[in-house]
Amino acid sequence: MNANPKTLEEHLDYLFSMVRLKLFFLARWQRSHPEEDFAYTLRNRIDIIRKTDINPEGLKPVGNYFELPKWQRIEKRLLEIYQLVRGDEKLFEEWGFDLLRPHVENRCERDFYDRSTLSAYQCGFLRHNLTANSNAQDTLGFHIANDCRPKSFFDDRNHIKECFTKLLDAAENRFQVHKISTDTWLNSVPKWLKLFPGEWQDHLSEPDKDIRWHYGFWGQFISARGTFNAKAGDYLRTTGELRYYPRYSWCSIGSMREHLKTL
């Protein structure tokens, strides 16, 4: 595995590869779901706008820029291309990418140096919500990102235990809850599940195949270094499916503390 930090050139390749894959997915999804509005799929099932210069903010923008004239023109042209190529996935990907490429290139450097996402993570590679779950007031939800690039957080068991301990302490002391939960594609990955007690396995939901734009689905296409995961991309192109679908689960703080002692 390459242990060197990602370069600006590699980041541009990552953006290009992700946009290409999502254009391919857009055409594939539209062909199998012809009743779904094209713009709805583009806005809600894939994330392209944030990877272009039309997004004036960071990686997680607060504003909604879909109604900007510049983006509206792109949406209209992408639909025209899709209709022109009659849903051909490869042609749509090529022609659509030609349209989007300059907007992605113009975004690349700002995107590369943006550290705003990880700065919000209070517990290393874990970020807890700022309130308890609305549908389960005794539970605190959390999110995952790799804070160890170019390595993976999976490679450091001490770091894993430290981060989870911080999360559990915050859940108990700040929020006075008794459980933690998350909804992520990682809940379909065996080495992630080994980090949790049996209670976590018992509460796993069924896989969610209603694909949406966020990292809960698309995070699997990002390598530990932050580059494009070509193997995951090839799987999607070949099968039309994600290798891992998100699943929700939860466990008690007490059982998690006990399990951390065994890692």
C-alpha angles and dihedrals in degrees: 000000000000106000095187121108116260115268128222089251091053090049091055089051089050092052092046092048094048093048091048092050092049092050088052090049091048091056092043092049093047092051092053094038104038091160092065118094111252094226091050091056092046093050102036109029101041135033113227106128093065089057093057136074088254086080104077093185136066130284091292105041121195094206129076112232102174092105096055111117091236092057093040089058091051092049091050093048093047090054090049090051092049091052092044094053090041093234096309101161098208095046092045090051093050097044093039091051091051087057095047101036099090091048091052093046091052090053098045104090095044089047092049094055096041110115096166095110098058092040088070092058108104097185108043107261091003129078120189125207117256093237135032117269111286092224095040113035093186092059133079117205123216140191134214135226133159108256093172101070130188083030127047125253085230088072095065116059093180090055090049092052093046093051095047091046090054089049093050092047091052091047093053102035103034103029101024093222130142104211141048127209144177140182111213146133086247088073085074093054117091097214090054092049090054088067090068137065123256089263089069091055091048092056099046113132125221114276113278109230096175091107117214134181103259135095091260083080106017100040090091089072091065120084125218088263092053093253128125116287098226094183091058090045092052090050092055093047092048100042104023087231137099113248090224127031123196120263129186123228144158141190138185119270090235095057091045092053090052092048093050088063089064097053 
